[in-house]
Amino acid sequence: MSDPMTVLAMTGATTVVAAMATSVWEGTRDRVVDLFRRRDEDRGEVVRAQLDGDAELVLGEGDDTDGVRDDLVRPWARRLAVLLRDHPEAAEELRALVEDSAAPRDGGTWSQHVVARAGGAAFGAQGPGSSVHVHHHRPASGDAPA
C-alpha cells in the first residue's frame, strides 16, 4: 500500500493535468505555482513555465488529449512528491486544491475514464460524494492481454 503523501502527490498530479486546457486552468495553475514558491520565489516561476508548456502540449493535441495527459501525470506526481517530502505542511493546501477541483462549477457532474493496459496501474481523482465503478473486460482482439 502506498503512503498517504505518495497517494496525495498522484491525486494532485492527476487533478492538475486534468485541469489543463479547461476553464479552470488558470486558477489551478496559480495555486500550484503558489505551492512551489515555498521552496523559493524563482522556483515558482520555473514551475509556472513548466505548467504553461505542458498545457500547450495538451492544447496542441486537439481532440486526442488523453495520451499527452497520461504522459504528464507521472512527472507532476514526482515533483509534487518531492515538494511534500520537503514541505509536509503543503499537504493541506494540495488537498484543498484537489477538493476544490473535484466539484463542477456549474453544479453538473463529471465523468472520468481511466484505463490501464498490460499490467499497468491507473489512477483517478474524484471528490467527496463521488462513486467509482470498476469494469473489468476481456481485451478486444488485437489489444494486449490484461
Secondary structure, DSSP 8 states (H G I E B T S, - for coil): ---HHHHHHHHHHHHHHHHTTSTTHHHHHHHHHHHHTTT-HHHHHHHHHHHHHHHHHHHHTTT--HHHHHHHHHHHHHHHHHHHHH-GGGHHHHHHHHHHHHS-TTS----------TT--------TT-----------TTS---
